[in-house]
Amino acid sequence: MNKKQIVRCPNCGNHATRHHFTNNQIIETSCPACDYLMVNCSRTGNVLESYAPGIPSS
Ligand SMILES: [Zn+2]
């Protein structure tokens, strides 16, 4: 069973959607406003995939 949650996008501050996949313990956060994407494992905290447009990679 998946949980859906509205969160603040850390990239642009708009409303992003967070999906919590409890079967494989993956959390996916995506923002439709700026194409921000973050996939991480809730068990280990490891980031599996991330994409943040507009953030300088300094
Ligand atoms: Zn955003």
N, CA, C, O and the ligand as a Tripos MOL2 file, in Angstrom:
@<TRIPOS>MOLECULE
protein
  233   231    59     0     0
PROTEIN
NO_CHARGES

@<TRIPOS>ATOM
      1 N           0.8440   -1.1920    0.0000 N.3       1 MET1
      2 CA          0.0000    0.0000    0.0000 C.3       1 MET1
      3 C           0.8800    1.2440    0.0000 C.2       1 MET1
      4 O           1.7910    1.3900    0.8150 O.2       1 MET1
      5 N           0.5800    2.1230   -0.9300 N.am      2 ASN2
      6 CA          1.3990    3.3110   -1.0840 C.3       2 ASN2
      7 C           0.7410    4.5100   -0.4120 C.2       2 ASN2
      8 O          -0.4790    4.6710   -0.4370 O.2       2 ASN2
      9 N           1.5740    5.3350    0.1820 N.am      3 LYS3
     10 CA          1.0850    6.5690    0.7830 C.3       3 LYS3
     11 C           1.5060    7.7530   -0.0740 C.2       3 LYS3
     12 O           2.6170    7.7890   -0.6020 O.2       3 LYS3
     13 N           0.6120    8.7110   -0.2040 N.am      4 LYS4
     14 CA          0.9060    9.8960   -0.9800 C.3       4 LYS4
     15 C           0.8200   11.1120   -0.0620 C.2       4 LYS4
     16 O          -0.0800   11.2220    0.7690 O.2       4 LYS4
     17 N           1.7580   12.0010   -0.2300 N.am      5 GLN5
     18 CA          1.8840   13.1080    0.6960 C.3       5 GLN5
     19 C           2.2830   14.3530   -0.0900 C.2       5 GLN5
     20 O           3.0560   14.2670   -1.0440 O.2       5 GLN5
     21 N           1.7670   15.4890    0.3040 N.am      6 ILE6
     22 CA          2.1780   16.7400   -0.3220 C.3       6 ILE6
     23 C           3.2280   17.4060    0.5620 C.2       6 ILE6
     24 O           2.9930   17.6490    1.7450 O.2       6 ILE6
     25 N           4.3690   17.6930   -0.0150 N.am      7 VAL7
     26 CA          5.4530   18.3080    0.7380 C.3       7 VAL7
     27 C           5.9300   19.5590    0.0010 C.2       7 VAL7
     28 O           5.5500   19.8040   -1.1440 O.2       7 VAL7
     29 N           6.7530   20.3290    0.6630 N.am      8 ARG8
     30 CA          7.3750   21.4720    0.0190 C.3       8 ARG8
     31 C           8.5750   21.0180   -0.7910 C.2       8 ARG8
     32 O           9.4100   20.2530   -0.3080 O.2       8 ARG8
     33 N           8.6540   21.4910   -2.0140 N.am      9 CYS9
     34 CA          9.8150   21.1780   -2.8320 C.3       9 CYS9
     35 C          11.0320   21.9190   -2.2840 C.2       9 CYS9
     36 O          10.9940   23.1390   -2.1240 O.2       9 CYS9
     37 N          12.1120   21.1910   -1.9950 N.am     10 PRO10
     38 CA         13.3260   21.8430   -1.4770 C.3      10 PRO10
     39 C          14.0440   22.6560   -2.5450 C.2      10 PRO10
     40 O          14.9410   23.4420   -2.2420 O.2      10 PRO10
     41 N          13.6480   22.4630   -3.7740 N.am     11 ASN11
     42 CA         14.3070   23.1500   -4.8840 C.3      11 ASN11
     43 C          13.6440   24.4870   -5.1970 C.2      11 ASN11
     44 O          14.3260   25.5060   -5.3100 O.2      11 ASN11
     45 N          12.3180   24.4900   -5.3380 N.am     12 CYS12
     46 CA         11.6340   25.7160   -5.7590 C.3      12 CYS12
     47 C          10.5900   26.1930   -4.7570 C.2      12 CYS12
     48 O          10.0970   27.3140   -4.8810 O.2      12 CYS12
     49 N          10.2360   25.3650   -3.7590 N.am     13 GLY13
     50 CA          9.3030   25.7950   -2.7360 C.3      13 GLY13
     51 C           7.8400   25.5680   -3.0750 C.2      13 GLY13
     52 O           6.9630   25.8560   -2.2610 O.2      13 GLY13
     53 N           7.5690   25.0570   -4.2630 N.am     14 ASN14
     54 CA          6.1950   24.7340   -4.6190 C.3      14 ASN14
     55 C           5.7890   23.4090   -3.9860 C.2      14 ASN14
     56 O           6.5760   22.7690   -3.2880 O.2      14 ASN14
     57 N           4.5660   23.0180   -4.2380 N.am     15 HIS15
     58 CA          4.0780   21.7620   -3.6690 C.3      15 HIS15
     59 C           4.5880   20.5790   -4.4800 C.2      15 HIS15
     60 O           4.3150   20.4640   -5.6750 O.2      15 HIS15
     61 N           5.3150   19.7240   -3.8270 N.am     16 ALA16
     62 CA          5.8100   18.5130   -4.4570 C.3      16 ALA16
     63 C           5.0380   17.3220   -3.9040 C.2      16 ALA16
     64 O           4.4210   17.4110   -2.8420 O.2      16 ALA16
     65 N           5.0760   16.2260   -4.6160 N.am     17 THR17
     66 CA          4.3630   15.0170   -4.2050 C.3      17 THR17
     67 C           5.3670   13.9810   -3.7300 C.2      17 THR17
     68 O           6.3670   13.7110   -4.3950 O.2      17 THR17
     69 N           5.0850   13.4120   -2.5800 N.am     18 ARG18
     70 CA          5.9470   12.3590   -2.0560 C.3      18 ARG18
     71 C           5.1740   11.0490   -2.0100 C.2      18 ARG18
     72 O           4.1140   10.9530   -1.3930 O.2      18 ARG18
     73 N           5.7220   10.0570   -2.6670 N.am     19 HIS19
     74 CA          5.1300    8.7210   -2.6430 C.3      19 HIS19
     75 C           5.9790    7.8290   -1.7500 C.2      19 HIS19
     76 O           7.2020    7.7760   -1.8790 O.2      19 HIS19
     77 N           5.3190    7.1440   -0.8620 N.am     20 HIS20
     78 CA          6.0220    6.2330    0.0370 C.3      20 HIS20
     79 C           5.6230    4.8050   -0.3240 C.2      20 HIS20
     80 O           4.5080    4.3670   -0.0400 O.2      20 HIS20
     81 N           6.5440    4.0940   -0.9500 N.am     21 PHE21
     82 CA          6.2740    2.7200   -1.3330 C.3      21 PHE21
     83 C           6.7000    1.8100   -0.1900 C.2      21 PHE21
     84 O           7.8860    1.5370   -0.0020 O.2      21 PHE21
     85 N           5.7160    1.3490    0.5660 N.am     22 THR22
     86 CA          6.0420    0.5950    1.7730 C.3      22 THR22
     87 C           6.5250   -0.8190    1.4750 C.2      22 THR22
     88 O           7.1830   -1.4370    2.3110 O.2      22 THR22
     89 N           6.2030   -1.3370    0.2880 N.am     23 ASN23
     90 CA          6.6170   -2.7090    0.0000 C.3      23 ASN23
     91 C           8.1290   -2.8140   -0.2430 C.2      23 ASN23
     92 O           8.7490   -3.8130    0.1220 O.2      23 ASN23
     93 N           8.7170   -1.7890   -0.8580 N.am     24 ASN24
     94 CA         10.1710   -1.8520   -1.0650 C.3      24 ASN24
     95 C          10.9010   -0.7160   -0.3480 C.2      24 ASN24
     96 O          12.0840   -0.4820   -0.5960 O.2      24 ASN24
     97 N          10.2030   -0.0180    0.5330 N.am     25 GLN25
     98 CA         10.7780    1.0170    1.3910 C.3      25 GLN25
     99 C          11.4750    2.1130    0.5980 C.2      25 GLN25
    100 O          12.5750    2.5500    0.9370 O.2      25 GLN25
    101 N          10.8160    2.5410   -0.4520 N.am     26 ILE26
    102 CA         11.3530    3.6120   -1.2820 C.3      26 ILE26
    103 C          10.4690    4.8410   -1.1520 C.2      26 ILE26
    104 O           9.2410    4.7440   -1.1640 O.2      26 ILE26
    105 N          11.1030    5.9890   -1.0300 N.am     27 ILE27
    106 CA         10.3800    7.2510   -0.9990 C.3      27 ILE27
    107 C          10.7540    8.0400   -2.2400 C.2      27 ILE27
    108 O          11.9310    8.2820   -2.5080 O.2      27 ILE27
    109 N           9.7440    8.4370   -2.9880 N.am     28 GLU28
    110 CA         10.0000    9.2070   -4.1950 C.3      28 GLU28
    111 C           9.3420   10.5640   -4.0530 C.2      28 GLU28
    112 O           8.1340   10.6570   -3.8360 O.2      28 GLU28
    113 N          10.1370   11.6140   -4.1740 N.am     29 THR29
    114 CA          9.6300   12.9730   -4.1080 C.3      29 THR29
    115 C           9.7920   13.6170   -5.4690 C.2      29 THR29
    116 O          10.8930   13.6540   -6.0200 O.2      29 THR29
    117 N           8.6960   14.1250   -6.0090 N.am     30 SER30
    118 CA          8.7780   14.7590   -7.3140 C.3      30 SER30
    119 C           7.9770   16.0560   -7.3220 C.2      30 SER30
    120 O           6.9000   16.1430   -6.7320 O.2      30 SER30
    121 N           8.5140   17.0450   -7.9930 N.am     31 CYS31
    122 CA          7.8780   18.3450   -8.0750 C.3      31 CYS31
    123 C           7.5130   18.6200   -9.5300 C.2      31 CYS31
    124 O           8.3910   18.6500  -10.3920 O.2      31 CYS31
    125 N           6.2160   18.8210   -9.8130 N.am     32 PRO32
    126 CA          5.8040   19.0900  -11.1890 C.3      32 PRO32
    127 C           6.1760   20.4980  -11.6520 C.2      32 PRO32
    128 O           6.1990   20.7800  -12.8500 O.2      32 PRO32
    129 N           6.4660   21.3770  -10.6960 N.am     33 ALA33
    130 CA          6.7470   22.7680  -11.0530 C.3      33 ALA33
    131 C           8.1550   22.9470  -11.6170 C.2      33 ALA33
    132 O           8.3610   23.7580  -12.5200 O.2      33 ALA33
    133 N           9.1200   22.2000  -11.0950 N.am     34 CYS34
    134 CA         10.4980   22.4210  -11.5310 C.3      34 CYS34
    135 C          11.2020   21.1270  -11.9370 C.2      34 CYS34
    136 O          12.4090   21.1420  -12.1820 O.2      34 CYS34
    137 N          10.4830   20.0180  -12.0130 N.am     35 ASP35
    138 CA         11.0510   18.7250  -12.4040 C.3      35 ASP35
    139 C          12.0360   18.1660  -11.3870 C.2      35 ASP35
    140 O          12.8770   17.3300  -11.7190 O.2      35 ASP35
    141 N          11.9280   18.6250  -10.1620 N.am     36 TYR36
    142 CA         12.7690   18.0560   -9.0990 C.3      36 TYR36
    143 C          12.3790   16.6070   -8.8620 C.2      36 TYR36
    144 O          11.1960   16.2660   -8.8340 O.2      36 TYR36
    145 N          13.3770   15.7660   -8.6940 N.am     37 LEU37
    146 CA         13.1120   14.3550   -8.4180 C.3      37 LEU37
    147 C          14.1100   13.8240   -7.4040 C.2      37 LEU37
    148 O          15.3160   14.0360   -7.5300 O.2      37 LEU37
    149 N          13.5950   13.1370   -6.4040 N.am     38 MET38
    150 CA         14.4580   12.5070   -5.4150 C.3      38 MET38
    151 C          13.8730   11.1560   -5.0580 C.2      38 MET38
    152 O          12.7120   11.0480   -4.6620 O.2      38 MET38
    153 N          14.6940   10.1270   -5.2060 N.am     39 VAL39
    154 CA         14.2670    8.7890   -4.8190 C.3      39 VAL39
    155 C          15.2450    8.2930   -3.7700 C.2      39 VAL39
    156 O          16.4460    8.2080   -4.0240 O.2      39 VAL39
    157 N          14.7440    7.9720   -2.6160 N.am     40 ASN40
    158 CA         15.6500    7.4130   -1.6120 C.3      40 ASN40
    159 C          15.0090    6.2910   -0.8220 C.2      40 ASN40
    160 O          13.7890    6.1330   -0.7860 O.2      40 ASN40
    161 N          15.8690    5.5290   -0.2000 N.am     41 CYS41
    162 CA         15.4400    4.3730    0.5640 C.3      41 CYS41
    163 C          15.1880    4.7970    2.0030 C.2      41 CYS41
    164 O          16.0630    5.3610    2.6590 O.2      41 CYS41
    165 N          13.9600    4.5150    2.4930 N.am     42 SER42
    166 CA         13.6220    4.9550    3.8430 C.3      42 SER42
    167 C          14.3140    4.1080    4.9020 C.2      42 SER42
    168 O          14.4110    4.5140    6.0600 O.2      42 SER42
    169 N          14.7900    2.9470    4.5120 N.am     43 ARG43
    170 CA         15.4230    2.0490    5.4810 C.3      43 ARG43
    171 C          16.8810    2.4460    5.7250 C.2      43 ARG43
    172 O          17.3410    2.4850    6.8670 O.2      43 ARG43
    173 N          17.5980    2.7390    4.6420 N.am     44 THR44
    174 CA         19.0160    3.0570    4.7770 C.3      44 THR44
    175 C          19.2940    4.5510    4.6530 C.2      44 THR44
    176 O          20.3510    5.0290    5.0650 O.2      44 THR44
    177 N          18.3320    5.2930    4.0770 N.am     45 GLY45
    178 CA         18.5470    6.7070    3.8540 C.3      45 GLY45
    179 C          19.3630    7.0050    2.6070 C.2      45 GLY45
    180 O          19.6390    8.1640    2.2990 O.2      45 GLY45
    181 N          19.7460    5.9560    1.8920 N.am     46 ASN46
    182 CA         20.5300    6.1430    0.6830 C.3      46 ASN46
    183 C          19.7190    6.8160   -0.4100 C.2      46 ASN46
    184 O          18.5450    6.5040   -0.6100 O.2      46 ASN46
    185 N          20.3540    7.7410   -1.1150 N.am     47 VAL47
    186 CA         19.7110    8.3640   -2.2570 C.3      47 VAL47
    187 C          19.9400    7.4940   -3.4880 C.2      47 VAL47
    188 O          21.0790    7.2660   -3.8950 O.2      47 VAL47
    189 N          18.8680    7.0200   -4.0660 N.am     48 LEU48
    190 CA         18.9680    6.1390   -5.2230 C.3      48 LEU48
    191 C          19.0080    6.9450   -6.5110 C.2      48 LEU48
    192 O          19.6860    6.5730   -7.4690 O.2      48 LEU48
    193 N          18.2780    8.0470   -6.5240 N.am     49 GLU49
    194 CA         18.2430    8.8660   -7.7210 C.3      49 GLU49
    195 C          17.8590   10.2720   -7.3160 C.2      49 GLU49
    196 O          16.9690   10.4600   -6.4870 O.2      49 GLU49
    197 N          18.5170   11.2570   -7.8900 N.am     50 SER50
    198 CA         18.1280   12.6240   -7.5870 C.3      50 SER50
    199 C          18.3550   13.5100   -8.8030 C.2      50 SER50
    200 O          19.3150   13.3370   -9.5540 O.2      50 SER50
    201 N          17.4630   14.4460   -8.9720 N.am     51 TYR51
    202 CA         17.5710   15.3870  -10.0670 C.3      51 TYR51
    203 C          16.9980   16.7070   -9.5980 C.2      51 TYR51
    204 O          15.8040   16.7960   -9.3130 O.2      51 TYR51
    205 N          17.8160   17.7210   -9.5150 N.am     52 ALA52
    206 CA         17.3640   19.0110   -9.0320 C.3      52 ALA52
    207 C          17.7980   20.0940  -10.0150 C.2      52 ALA52
    208 O          18.9360   20.5620   -9.9620 O.2      52 ALA52
    209 N          16.9020   20.4910  -10.9050 N.am     53 PRO53
    210 CA         17.2370   21.5120  -11.8990 C.3      53 PRO53
    211 C          17.4390   22.8690  -11.2390 C.2      53 PRO53
    212 O          16.6830   23.2650  -10.3520 O.2      53 PRO53
    213 N          18.4460   23.5540  -11.6770 N.am     54 GLY54
    214 CA         18.6420   24.9270  -11.2050 C.3      54 GLY54
    215 C          19.5050   25.0500   -9.9630 C.2      54 GLY54
    216 O          19.8190   26.1580   -9.5280 O.2      54 GLY54
    217 N          19.8920   23.9120   -9.3870 N.am     55 ILE55
    218 CA         20.7520   23.9860   -8.1940 C.3      55 ILE55
    219 C          22.2080   23.8640   -8.6420 C.2      55 ILE55
    220 O          22.5780   22.8710   -9.2670 O.2      55 ILE55
    221 N          23.0260   24.8480   -8.3350 N.am     56 PRO56
    222 CA         24.4330   24.7630   -8.7190 C.3      56 PRO56
    223 C          25.1370   23.6300   -7.9780 C.2      56 PRO56
    224 O          24.8900   23.4190   -6.7910 O.2      56 PRO56
    225 N          26.0020   22.9060   -8.6630 N.am     57 SER57
    226 CA         26.6490   21.7560   -8.0640 C.3      57 SER57
    227 C          27.9580   22.1520   -7.3840 C.2      57 SER57
    228 O          29.0070   21.5570   -7.6310 O.2      57 SER57
    229 N          27.8780   23.1520   -6.5350 N.am     58 SER58
    230 CA         29.0950   23.6010   -5.8750 C.3      58 SER58
    231 C          29.3150   22.8030   -4.5900 C.2      58 SER58
    232 O          30.2960   23.0320   -3.8820 O.2      58 SER58
    233 ZN         10.1270   22.3060   -7.3530 Zn       59 ZN59
@<TRIPOS>BOND
     1     1     2 1
     2     2     3 1
     3     3     4 2
     4     3     5 am
     5     5     6 1
     6     6     7 1
     7     7     8 2
     8     7     9 am
     9     9    10 1
    10    10    11 1
    11    11    12 2
    12    11    13 am
    13    13    14 1
    14    14    15 1
    15    15    16 2
    16    15    17 am
    17    17    18 1
    18    18    19 1
    19    19    20 2
    20    19    21 am
    21    21    22 1
    22    22    23 1
    23    23    24 2
    24    23    25 am
    25    25    26 1
    26    26    27 1
    27    27    28 2
    28    27    29 am
    29    29    30 1
    30    30    31 1
    31    31    32 2
    32    31    33 am
    33    33    34 1
    34    34    35 1
    35    35    36 2
    36    35    37 am
    37    37    38 1
    38    38    39 1
    39    39    40 2
    40    39    41 am
    41    41    42 1
    42    42    43 1
    43    43    44 2
    44    43    45 am
    45    45    46 1
    46    46    47 1
    47    47    48 2
    48    47    49 am
    49    49    50 1
    50    50    51 1
    51    51    52 2
    52    51    53 am
    53    53    54 1
    54    54    55 1
    55    55    56 2
    56    55    57 am
    57    57    58 1
    58    58    59 1
    59    59    60 2
    60    59    61 am
    61    61    62 1
    62    62    63 1
    63    63    64 2
    64    63    65 am
    65    65    66 1
    66    66    67 1
    67    67    68 2
    68    67    69 am
    69    69    70 1
    70    70    71 1
    71    71    72 2
    72    71    73 am
    73    73    74 1
    74    74    75 1
    75    75    76 2
    76    75    77 am
    77    77    78 1
    78    78    79 1
    79    79    80 2
    80    79    81 am
    81    81    82 1
    82    82    83 1
    83    83    84 2
    84    83    85 am
    85    85    86 1
    86    86    87 1
    87    87    88 2
    88    87    89 am
    89    89    90 1
    90    90    91 1
    91    91    92 2
    92    91    93 am
    93    93    94 1
    94    94    95 1
    95    95    96 2
    96    95    97 am
    97    97    98 1
    98    98    99 1
    99    99   100 2
   100    99   101 am
   101   101   102 1
   102   102   103 1
   103   103   104 2
   104   103   105 am
   105   105   106 1
   106   106   107 1
   107   107   108 2
   108   107   109 am
   109   109   110 1
   110   110   111 1
   111   111   112 2
   112   111   113 am
   113   113   114 1
   114   114   115 1
   115   115   116 2
   116   115   117 am
   117   117   118 1
   118   118   119 1
   119   119   120 2
   120   119   121 am
   121   121   122 1
   122   122   123 1
   123   123   124 2
   124   123   125 am
   125   125   126 1
   126   126   127 1
   127   127   128 2
   128   127   129 am
   129   129   130 1
   130   130   131 1
   131   131   132 2
   132   131   133 am
   133   133   134 1
   134   134   135 1
   135   135   136 2
   136   135   137 am
   137   137   138 1
   138   138   139 1
   139   139   140 2
   140   139   141 am
   141   141   142 1
   142   142   143 1
   143   143   144 2
   144   143   145 am
   145   145   146 1
   146   146   147 1
   147   147   148 2
   148   147   149 am
   149   149   150 1
   150   150   151 1
   151   151   152 2
   152   151   153 am
   153   153   154 1
   154   154   155 1
   155   155   156 2
   156   155   157 am
   157   157   158 1
   158   158   159 1
   159   159   160 2
   160   159   161 am
   161   161   162 1
   162   162   163 1
   163   163   164 2
   164   163   165 am
   165   165   166 1
   166   166   167 1
   167   167   168 2
   168   167   169 am
   169   169   170 1
   170   170   171 1
   171   171   172 2
   172   171   173 am
   173   173   174 1
   174   174   175 1
   175   175   176 2
   176   175   177 am
   177   177   178 1
   178   178   179 1
   179   179   180 2
   180   179   181 am
   181   181   182 1
   182   182   183 1
   183   183   184 2
   184   183   185 am
   185   185   186 1
   186   186   187 1
   187   187   188 2
   188   187   189 am
   189   189   190 1
   190   190   191 1
   191   191   192 2
   192   191   193 am
   193   193   194 1
   194   194   195 1
   195   195   196 2
   196   195   197 am
   197   197   198 1
   198   198   199 1
   199   199   200 2
   200   199   201 am
   201   201   202 1
   202   202   203 1
   203   203   204 2
   204   203   205 am
   205   205   206 1
   206   206   207 1
   207   207   208 2
   208   207   209 am
   209   209   210 1
   210   210   211 1
   211   211   212 2
   212   211   213 am
   213   213   214 1
   214   214   215 1
   215   215   216 2
   216   215   217 am
   217   217   218 1
   218   218   219 1
   219   219   220 2
   220   219   221 am
   221   221   222 1
   222   222   223 1
   223   223   224 2
   224   223   225 am
   225   225   226 1
   226   226   227 1
   227   227   228 2
   228   227   229 am
   229   229   230 1
   230   230   231 1
   231   231   232 2
@<TRIPOS>SUBSTRUCTURE
     1 MET1         2 RESIDUE 1 A MET
     2 ASN2         6 RESIDUE 1 A ASN
     3 LYS3        10 RESIDUE 1 A LYS
     4 LYS4        14 RESIDUE 1 A LYS
     5 GLN5        18 RESIDUE 1 A GLN
     6 ILE6        22 RESIDUE 1 A ILE
     7 VAL7        26 RESIDUE 1 A VAL
     8 ARG8        30 RESIDUE 1 A ARG
     9 CYS9        34 RESIDUE 1 A CYS
    10 PRO10       38 RESIDUE 1 A PRO
    11 ASN11       42 RESIDUE 1 A ASN
    12 CYS12       46 RESIDUE 1 A CYS
    13 GLY13       50 RESIDUE 1 A GLY
    14 ASN14       54 RESIDUE 1 A ASN
    15 HIS15       58 RESIDUE 1 A HIS
    16 ALA16       62 RESIDUE 1 A ALA
    17 THR17       66 RESIDUE 1 A THR
    18 ARG18       70 RESIDUE 1 A ARG
    19 HIS19       74 RESIDUE 1 A HIS
    20 HIS20       78 RESIDUE 1 A HIS
    21 PHE21       82 RESIDUE 1 A PHE
    22 THR22       86 RESIDUE 1 A THR
    23 ASN23       90 RESIDUE 1 A ASN
    24 ASN24       94 RESIDUE 1 A ASN
    25 GLN25       98 RESIDUE 1 A GLN
    26 ILE26      102 RESIDUE 1 A ILE
    27 ILE27      106 RESIDUE 1 A ILE
    28 GLU28      110 RESIDUE 1 A GLU
    29 THR29      114 RESIDUE 1 A THR
    30 SER30      118 RESIDUE 1 A SER
    31 CYS31      122 RESIDUE 1 A CYS
    32 PRO32      126 RESIDUE 1 A PRO
    33 ALA33      130 RESIDUE 1 A ALA
    34 CYS34      134 RESIDUE 1 A CYS
    35 ASP35      138 RESIDUE 1 A ASP
    36 TYR36      142 RESIDUE 1 A TYR
    37 LEU37      146 RESIDUE 1 A LEU
    38 MET38      150 RESIDUE 1 A MET
    39 VAL39      154 RESIDUE 1 A VAL
    40 ASN40      158 RESIDUE 1 A ASN
    41 CYS41      162 RESIDUE 1 A CYS
    42 SER42      166 RESIDUE 1 A SER
    43 ARG43      170 RESIDUE 1 A ARG
    44 THR44      174 RESIDUE 1 A THR
    45 GLY45      178 RESIDUE 1 A GLY
    46 ASN46      182 RESIDUE 1 A ASN
    47 VAL47      186 RESIDUE 1 A VAL
    48 LEU48      190 RESIDUE 1 A LEU
    49 GLU49      194 RESIDUE 1 A GLU
    50 SER50      198 RESIDUE 1 A SER
    51 TYR51      202 RESIDUE 1 A TYR
    52 ALA52      206 RESIDUE 1 A ALA
    53 PRO53      210 RESIDUE 1 A PRO
    54 GLY54      214 RESIDUE 1 A GLY
    55 ILE55      218 RESIDUE 1 A ILE
    56 PRO56      222 RESIDUE 1 A PRO
    57 SER57      226 RESIDUE 1 A SER
    58 SER58      230 RESIDUE 1 A SER
    59 ZN59       233 GROUP 0 **** ****
